[in-house]
Amino acid sequence: MSTGFDYSRGKYGGRILTETTYIPFTAKYESGPWLFKFTVPWLRITGPGTVVGGGGEGIVLPGSNARRGSASGQGDVVTSVGHTLIESAENGFVLDLVGKIKFGTADASRGLGTGKNDYALQADAMKSHGRFSALGTLGYKKMGDPSGLDLRNVWYGSVGAAWKFSPATSAGALLDFKQPSVDGGNRQRELTFYAAYRLGATLRLQGYLVKGLADGSPDLGIGANLSALF
């Protein structure tokens, strides 16, 4: 079980600031090569309506002339199922295939979501050598078709690296990218720095800082996550 918070802010290529607060409540279950994940979030968005949704599942629309407003409530429920295809202790290589569904449970009339389901399939790879690990993700998302929006299916992914300072402490950096979901929209590209620390055998605390590198990403973001293993 885990929870935390994610706060981001930016103008997304426009003139009016958007602030997003995302608080997820997540349950994960692992059995052999299978991993099941279920997230129910609370979301607050303050801005002109350029950003719809949050927590990595949001989309960025072309610049809006609307006044800055605010809405909050339950965000979109996200489920995923992952399966480890390759796990080689000798080579330090792991390859997972993950399927995701974002259910359109957030209130679309208030800009908290699109009101439609999205489907994604991605591959996650990790190559370890001693204390160093190289990370990579490549995925494809089929977007729902909400009324009044012509959303495009998108490719997304990330590359990064992690370093284990001790059995309890690690840190790393990730470069994320995502194609724009609408014609005339801006691509998303951001750099994330994170650090994680194990608080005993069952608790893990992670904090991170995000710097946007494109108009489709927030200018700045911060977050933390606390997880407990049972």
N, C-alpha and C positions, 0 to 999 in steps of 0.2 A: 504494500500500500504506500502511496506517496501523495504529497501535496506540495504547494509552493506558490510562487507568484511570478508574474512576468509583466513588466511595465515598459512601454516604449512610447516614443514621441517623435514627430517629424512632420514636415510639410508636404512630402511626397510629390515634389515638383510644383506645388501650388503656392498660395500665399497664406493659407490659413492652417494653423497648427492642429494636428490630430494627436490625441493621447489615448492609449489603450492599456487597460489593466485586465489581465487574464489570470484566473486562479483555478487550476485544475485539481480534480480529485480522481486519482487513478488507481486501478487495481490491476495487477499482473499475476499471471499464473504460468509457471514453467514446468514442463513434464518431458523429460528426455530431450529430443531435438525440437520440441514445439514450445512456442511462447504465445500466450493469449493476453491481450491488453484491452482495457475498457476505461475510457475517460469521460467524466461529466464535468464541464467547466462552468464557472461564473465569469461573466464578461461585462466590462464597461468600456464604452467608446465615447469620447468627446471630440467632436470635429464637424466638418462640413458634409460628411457622408461619402468622402473619398474612399475610406477604408471600410470594408464589410467583413465581419468575422475577425477571428484572432487565433492565437496559439499555433501559428504555422499553417493554419487552414484558411486564413483570410485571403481576400482578393483586393487589389487596388484598382479603382476606377479612374478614368481621366478626370482632370481638375474640375471641381464643382464651384459654382458661384453662390451656393447656399450659405446661410449664416451658420455659425458654429453652434451645435446643439449637443445634447448628451442623452445616452440611453444605456440601460443596464439590465441584466437578467441572465437566465441560463443560456450558455453558448451551445454550439453544435456538439452532440455526442459523437465520439470517435472510437471505433473498434478496430483492432488489427489482429492478424494471425501470422506468426512467423515460423519458419521451418529452417533448421540448419542443414544446408546441403553438403557442406564440406567443413570438417573440423580436424585439422592436422596438428597434433602437438609437436611433431618432429619439425615441421616447417613453420610453425607459428601462424598458420593461415586459417581464417574462418570466413565462410560465405553463407549468408542468410538470404532467403527469399521471403518477402513480407507483403501481404495483401491488406489494404486498409479500406474502410468505409467511413465516410463522414456523413452522418445522418443529419438532415436539415431540420433539426429541432429548435434552433434559435429563431427568434421573432424576426421575420424578414421585413415586416412593415416598419420596424424601428432600426433597421440597418445592422442588426446583430448577426445576420446570416443571410444566405440566399434563399432559404426555404427548400432547397433541393439537395438530394444526396450526391456526393462525389465518390468516385472509386479510384483507387491507386494501387499500383504494383511496383515494388522497388526491390533492388538488390543491395545488400549491405556487405561490404568486405572489410576485413582487418588483417594486416600482416604485422606480426610482432617480432622484434629482435632484441632480446634482453629487456631493458626497461623502456625501449622505444616502440611505438606502434604507429603505423600508417593506416588511415581510415578513408573510406570512400563509399558514397551512395549514389545510385542512379535510379531514377524512377519516372513513371509516366502516370499522369492523373487525368481521368475522364470526368469532366465537369458536368454538373447538372444543368438544366436549361430553365432558369427562372424567367417568369414573365417580364418583358421589357429589357432583358439583358441577353446579348448574344455572346456567351462565354466560349472560349476556345480550350481544347484539351492542351495540356502543357507538359513539357519535360522539366524535371528538377533534379538537383543533386548536390553533393558536397564533397570536398576533399579536405583532409586535415591530418593532424599528428598529435600524439599524446606522449607524455613522459611520466613514468612512475618514479617518484622521488623516494618512496618507502612503501611498505605493504599497505599503509593507511592513506597515503597522500599521492595524488596525481593531478596533472594539469595538462592543458592542451589548447589547440586553436583549430577552428573550422572555417572554411570559406564556402558559403552556401550560394546557390544560384537557382533561379526559377524564371521561366518564360512568362511574359505578360498574359493575363487571362482574357483580355479584351483588345480589340483593334484600337490602336492609338494609345494603349496603356504602356507603362514603363516596366522594364524587366526588374526583377528583384535580385540584389546581390549584396551580401553582408558578411562581415567578419566577426566571429565569436571567439572570445577568450574565456576559458572556464578553469575552475579548480574544484577538486572534490576531496573530501576527507571522511574516512570511516570513523564513526563514533561508537567504537565497540564492535561486537560481532554482528549486530543486526541493524544498526542505524547508519545511514550515509547522508551527508550534507554536501550539496553542490551549489556553487554560485557562478554567475557568468555575466559578461559585459558584451554588448553587441554594438558594432559600428556599421552603419549603413554606407554602402559604396555606390548606390544607384538611386534614382528618384523613386523607384518602386519599393524601396526599403525605408524603415524608420531611420532618422538621423542618429538616434541613440536608444539603447535598450539595456535594462538590467533585470536580473532575476535570480531566484534561488529555489532549490528543491530539496525537500527532506523525505527520505524513503525509509521504510521499516520492512525487514524481512521476517517472515514467519515460516 
